């Protein structure tokens, strides 16, 4: 399935009735998800995951949820490439956000397709 219609929607995903984990910006849009899917967080598609202070704040508040989320999908915690606190925070928030973006792609496509059909 192509994610082309994701690029055309900049309304918050929560407005589409899709849950967004608390550790992700609640104003994230399908456009943001398309960018994350295309280039990953490190491409600048999701700056809160790659900005040290924001990633640290996110990990300080939601480390257990992020850990559980990653392990529930991957079966284990991947090993970071940078063992500094800042680097690990960016790595784990990025992994979790990228996994979540992949997990909602099909649901988002379906919702946006349904909305497009309703507007025809």
C-alpha positions as a Markdown table, in Angstrom:
| # | Residue | x | y | z |
|---|---|---|---|---|
| 1 | Unk | 0.0 | 0.0 | 0.0 |
| 2 | Unk | 1.3 | 3.4 | -0.9 |
| 3 | Unk | 1.5 | 6.1 | 1.8 |
| 4 | Unk | 0.9 | 8.9 | -0.7 |
| 5 | Unk | -2.3 | 10.1 | 0.9 |
| 6 | Unk | -0.4 | 10.4 | 4.3 |
| 7 | Unk | 1.6 | 13.2 | 2.7 |
| 8 | Unk | -1.6 | 15.1 | 2.0 |
| 9 | Unk | -3.0 | 15.2 | 5.6 |
| 10 | Unk | -1.7 | 17.6 | 8.3 |
| 11 | Unk | -4.5 | 17.1 | 10.8 |
| 12 | Unk | -3.6 | 15.5 | 14.1 |
| 13 | Unk | -3.9 | 11.7 | 14.1 |
| 14 | Unk | -5.9 | 11.7 | 17.3 |
| 15 | Unk | -8.6 | 13.5 | 15.4 |
| 16 | Unk | -8.9 | 10.4 | 13.1 |
| 17 | Unk | -9.6 | 8.3 | 16.2 |
| 18 | Unk | -6.2 | 6.6 | 16.3 |
| 19 | Unk | -4.5 | 6.4 | 19.6 |
| 20 | Unk | -1.1 | 8.1 | 19.9 |
| 21 | Unk | 1.1 | 6.9 | 22.8 |
| 22 | Unk | 1.8 | 9.5 | 25.5 |
| 23 | Unk | 5.5 | 9.5 | 24.6 |
| 24 | Unk | 4.8 | 10.9 | 21.1 |
| 25 | Unk | 3.7 | 14.5 | 20.4 |
| 26 | Unk | -0.1 | 14.4 | 20.5 |
| 27 | Unk | -0.2 | 16.7 | 17.5 |
| 28 | Unk | 1.6 | 14.2 | 15.2 |
| 29 | Unk | 0.0 | 14.1 | 11.8 |
| 30 | Unk | -0.2 | 11.5 | 8.9 |
| 31 | Unk | 2.3 | 13.8 | 7.1 |
| 32 | Unk | 4.7 | 13.4 | 10.0 |
| 33 | Unk | 4.3 | 9.6 | 9.9 |
| 34 | Unk | 5.0 | 9.6 | 6.1 |
| 35 | Unk | 8.2 | 11.5 | 6.7 |
| 36 | Unk | 9.2 | 9.1 | 9.5 |
| 37 | Unk | 8.5 | 6.1 | 7.3 |
| 38 | Unk | 10.5 | 7.6 | 4.5 |
| 39 | Unk | 13.6 | 8.7 | 6.3 |
| 40 | Unk | 13.4 | 7.8 | 10.0 |
| 41 | Unk | 13.5 | 10.2 | 12.9 |
| 42 | Unk | 17.2 | 10.9 | 12.3 |
| 43 | Unk | 16.3 | 12.5 | 9.0 |
| 44 | Unk | 14.6 | 15.3 | 10.9 |
| 45 | Unk | 11.2 | 13.9 | 10.4 |
| 46 | Unk | 10.5 | 13.8 | 14.1 |
| 47 | Unk | 12.7 | 16.2 | 16.0 |
| 48 | Unk | 11.6 | 15.4 | 19.6 |
| 49 | Unk | 13.4 | 12.0 | 19.1 |
| 50 | Unk | 16.7 | 13.5 | 17.9 |
| 51 | Unk | 16.9 | 16.6 | 20.0 |
| 52 | Unk | 18.9 | 15.6 | 23.1 |
| 53 | Unk | 17.0 | 17.5 | 25.7 |
| 54 | Unk | 13.6 | 16.5 | 24.3 |
| 55 | Unk | 14.6 | 12.8 | 24.0 |
| 56 | Unk | 16.0 | 12.9 | 27.6 |
| 57 | Unk | 12.8 | 14.4 | 28.9 |
| 58 | Unk | 10.7 | 11.8 | 27.1 |
| 59 | Unk | 12.8 | 9.0 | 28.4 |
| 60 | Unk | 12.8 | 10.4 | 32.0 |
| 61 | Unk | 9.0 | 10.5 | 32.0 |
| 62 | Unk | 8.1 | 7.4 | 29.8 |
| 63 | Unk | 11.1 | 5.1 | 29.9 |
| 64 | Unk | 9.1 | 2.1 | 31.2 |
| 65 | Unk | 6.4 | 2.6 | 28.5 |
| 66 | Unk | 9.0 | 3.0 | 25.8 |
| 67 | Unk | 10.9 | -0.1 | 26.9 |
| 68 | Unk | 7.8 | -2.2 | 27.1 |
| 69 | Unk | 6.6 | -1.0 | 23.7 |
| 70 | Unk | 10.0 | -1.8 | 22.0 |
| 71 | Unk | 10.2 | -5.2 | 23.6 |
| 72 | Unk | 6.6 | -6.1 | 22.8 |
| 73 | Unk | 7.4 | -5.6 | 19.1 |
| 74 | Unk | 11.0 | -6.6 | 18.7 |
| 75 | Unk | 11.2 | -9.2 | 21.5 |
| 76 | Unk | 14.3 | -7.5 | 23.0 |
| 77 | Unk | 15.9 | -4.1 | 23.4 |
| 78 | Unk | 18.2 | -3.2 | 20.5 |
| 79 | Unk | 21.7 | -2.1 | 21.4 |
| 80 | Unk | 22.4 | 1.6 | 20.9 |
| 81 | Unk | 25.4 | 2.8 | 18.9 |
| 82 | Unk | 26.1 | 5.7 | 21.3 |
| 83 | Unk | 26.3 | 4.8 | 24.9 |
| 84 | Unk | 26.1 | 8.4 | 26.2 |
| 85 | Unk | 22.9 | 9.2 | 28.1 |
| 86 | Unk | 21.9 | 11.7 | 25.4 |
| 87 | Unk | 22.7 | 9.3 | 22.6 |
| 88 | Unk | 20.8 | 6.4 | 24.2 |
| 89 | Unk | 17.7 | 8.6 | 24.8 |
| 90 | Unk | 17.7 | 9.6 | 21.2 |
| 91 | Unk | 18.2 | 6.1 | 20.0 |
| 92 | Unk | 15.4 | 4.5 | 22.1 |
| 93 | Unk | 12.9 | 7.3 | 21.5 |
| 94 | Unk | 13.6 | 7.1 | 17.7 |
| 95 | Unk | 13.3 | 3.3 | 17.7 |
| 96 | Unk | 9.9 | 3.5 | 19.5 |
| 97 | Unk | 8.6 | 6.3 | 17.3 |
| 98 | Unk | 9.7 | 4.5 | 14.1 |
| 99 | Unk | 8.1 | 1.2 | 15.2 |
| 100 | Unk | 4.9 | 3.0 | 16.1 |
| 101 | Unk | 4.8 | 4.9 | 12.7 |
| 102 | Unk | 5.2 | 1.5 | 10.9 |
| 103 | Unk | 2.4 | 0.0 | 13.1 |
| 104 | Unk | -0.2 | 2.7 | 12.2 |
| 105 | Unk | 0.6 | 3.1 | 8.5 |
| 106 | Unk | -2.1 | 0.7 | 7.3 |
| 107 | Unk | -4.7 | 2.0 | 9.7 |
| 108 | Unk | -4.0 | 5.6 | 8.7 |
| 109 | Unk | -4.2 | 4.8 | 5.0 |
| 110 | Unk | -7.5 | 3.1 | 5.5 |
| 111 | Unk | -9.0 | 6.0 | 7.6 |
| 112 | Unk | -7.8 | 8.5 | 5.0 |
| 113 | Unk | -9.1 | 6.4 | 2.1 |
| 114 | Unk | -12.5 | 6.2 | 3.9 |
| 115 | Unk | -12.5 | 10.0 | 4.5 |
| 116 | Unk | -11.7 | 10.6 | 0.8 |
| 117 | Unk | -14.6 | 8.3 | -0.3 |
| 118 | Unk | -17.0 | 10.1 | 2.0 |
| 119 | Unk | -16.0 | 13.5 | 0.5 |
| 120 | Unk | -16.6 | 12.3 | -3.0 |
